[in-house]
Amino acid sequence: MRNWHYAVNGEKKGPVSEDEIISLIGSGELNSETLVWTEEFTEWKKLSGVKDVFSVPVMVKAPEKQLSPALALASMILGILSIVCFGPLLAVPGLILGIIAMVMIKKGTASGKGFAIAGIVTSLISIVLAVIFVVLMFLISLSPALKNAIEKVKNSGAYNSQVMEGVSYSGSDWKNN
């Protein structure tokens, strides 16, 4: 069995066995333009020029699959819809999809970083707006209870009349008399 030498990116490697050359061809590390040499040659040859030596066809590496931005795009759409429709229920899946998309992008198995960031940001904005809305609704609902508590304090006589004098609560506004 012959020993082979090969050159990749200008760097000569070898000697390697014929089986190893075949394995390198199969993995795509060597292609038809790779220069090879063995003791039988007077000069280096392109691998495509020594087809009679190898019964294995030279493999051309398949183009890489185009990475999909589907999760990132879905995250962005859900985030935008959650703001427009004031739907925090849409924001949670939008946030989750955005985070998953970012992890996949960092691993190199997906694309669409801008979409993912937009989805995360819009989802977070929607969640924050929903929390603010709930807090405001809670505070507004306390208004009648607060009025009743003030009336009870006034009626019980357990307040300083000088402090409370001139202050009244009417409907939704505090007024100074």
C-alpha positions in Angstrom: 0.0 0.0 0.0 1.3 3.4 -1.0 1.9 6.4 1.3 0.2 9.6 0.2 0.9 13.3 0.9 -1.6 16.1 0.4 -1.7 19.8 0.6 -4.6 21.8 2.2 -4.4 25.6 2.2 -0.8 25.5 1.2 0.2 23.2 4.1 1.7 19.8 3.1 0.5 16.9 5.2 1.3 13.2 5.2 2.4 10.5 4.8 -1.0 8.9 5.1 -2.4 5.6 3.9 -4.6 5.2 0.9 -7.5 4.3 3.2 -7.0 7.6 5.1 -7.0 9.5 1.8 -10.3 7.9 0.9 -11.7 8.8 4.4 -10.6 12.4 4.0 -12.3 12.5 0.6 -15.5 11.1 2.1 -15.5 13.7 4.9 -15.1 16.5 2.4 -11.7 17.6 3.8 -10.2 16.8 0.4 -11.8 17.8 -2.9 -11.0 17.6 -6.6 -8.7 20.6 -6.4 -6.6 19.2 -3.5 -3.0 18.5 -4.5 -1.7 15.0 -3.8 1.6 13.2 -4.2 3.0 9.7 -3.9 6.4 8.2 -4.7 5.1 7.2 -8.2 4.5 10.8 -9.2 7.2 13.2 -10.5 5.1 16.2 -9.3 2.1 17.1 -7.2 -1.2 16.5 -9.0 -4.8 17.6 -8.4 -6.9 14.8 -6.9 -9.2 15.1 -10.0 -6.2 14.1 -12.1 -5.6 10.8 -10.4 -9.1 9.2 -10.8 -7.5 6.0 -12.2 -5.8 5.5 -8.9 -9.0 5.8 -6.8 -12.2 3.9 -7.4 -13.9 6.3 -5.0 -15.4 9.3 -6.7 -14.3 12.7 -5.3 -17.0 14.0 -3.1 -17.9 17.6 -3.3 -19.1 19.0 0.1 -22.8 19.8 -0.1 -23.7 23.4 0.6 -24.7 24.1 4.1 -28.4 24.2 4.9 -29.9 27.7 5.1 -30.6 28.4 8.7 -34.2 29.3 9.5 -35.3 32.3 11.4 -38.8 30.8 12.1 -38.7 30.8 15.9 -37.2 34.3 16.0 -39.8 35.6 13.5 -42.7 34.0 15.5 -41.3 35.6 18.6 -41.3 39.0 17.0 -44.8 38.6 15.6 -46.2 37.5 19.0 -44.4 40.4 20.8 -45.9 43.0 18.4 -49.4 41.5 18.6 -49.2 41.4 22.4 -48.6 45.2 22.4 -51.1 46.1 19.7 -53.8 43.8 21.1 -52.7 44.4 24.7 -52.4 40.6 25.1 -49.9 39.6 27.8 -51.0 36.1 27.0 -49.3 36.4 23.7 -46.3 38.0 25.3 -45.3 35.0 27.3 -45.0 32.6 24.4 -43.3 35.4 22.4 -40.7 35.8 25.2 -40.2 32.0 25.4 -39.8 31.6 21.7 -37.4 34.6 21.6 -35.2 33.1 24.3 -35.2 29.7 22.6 -34.3 31.3 19.2 -31.4 33.2 20.8 -30.0 30.0 22.3 -30.3 28.3 18.9 -28.6 31.2 17.2 -25.7 31.1 19.6 -25.3 27.4 18.8 -25.4 28.1 15.1 -28.6 26.1 14.4 -30.8 29.1 13.6 -30.7 32.6 12.3 -32.7 35.8 12.8 -31.0 37.4 15.8 -32.7 40.8 15.1 -36.1 39.1 15.0 -35.4 37.3 18.2 -34.2 40.5 20.0 -37.3 42.4 18.7 -39.5 39.6 19.9 -38.0 39.5 23.4 -38.1 43.3 23.8 -41.7 43.7 22.5 -42.8 40.8 24.7 -41.2 42.3 27.8 -42.7 45.7 27.1 -46.2 44.1 26.8 -45.6 42.2 30.1 -44.5 45.4 31.9 -47.5 47.3 30.5 -49.8 44.6 31.7 -48.3 44.6 35.2 -48.7 48.4 35.3 -52.3 48.2 34.2 -53.1 45.6 36.9 -51.5 47.7 39.6 -53.4 50.8 38.5 -56.7 48.8 38.4 -56.0 47.6 41.9 -55.2 51.1 43.2 -58.4 52.4 41.6 -60.4 49.7 43.2 -59.1 50.7 46.6 -60.6 54.2 46.1 -64.1 53.4 47.5 -62.5 51.4 50.3 -60.3 54.3 51.2 -63.3 56.6 51.2 -65.1 54.3 53.6 -62.1 54.1 55.9 -61.9 57.9 56.1 -65.6 58.2 56.8 -65.3 55.6 59.7 -62.4 57.6 61.2 -64.3 60.8 60.9 -67.5 59.3 62.5 -65.5 57.7 65.3 -64.1 61.0 66.4 -60.6 59.5 66.6 -59.0 62.1 64.5 -57.6 65.5 65.1 -60.1 67.9 63.8 -57.5 70.5 63.0 -55.6 68.2 60.8 -58.7 66.9 58.9 -60.4 70.3 58.8 -60.6 71.6 55.3 -59.9 68.3 53.6 -62.7 66.2 52.1 -63.0 63.3 49.7 -65.6 63.5 46.9 -65.9 60.8 44.3 -62.4 60.3 42.9 -60.8 63.6 43.9 -59.3 65.0 47.1 -60.4 68.5 47.8 -59.2 71.2 50.1 -62.1 73.3 51.4 
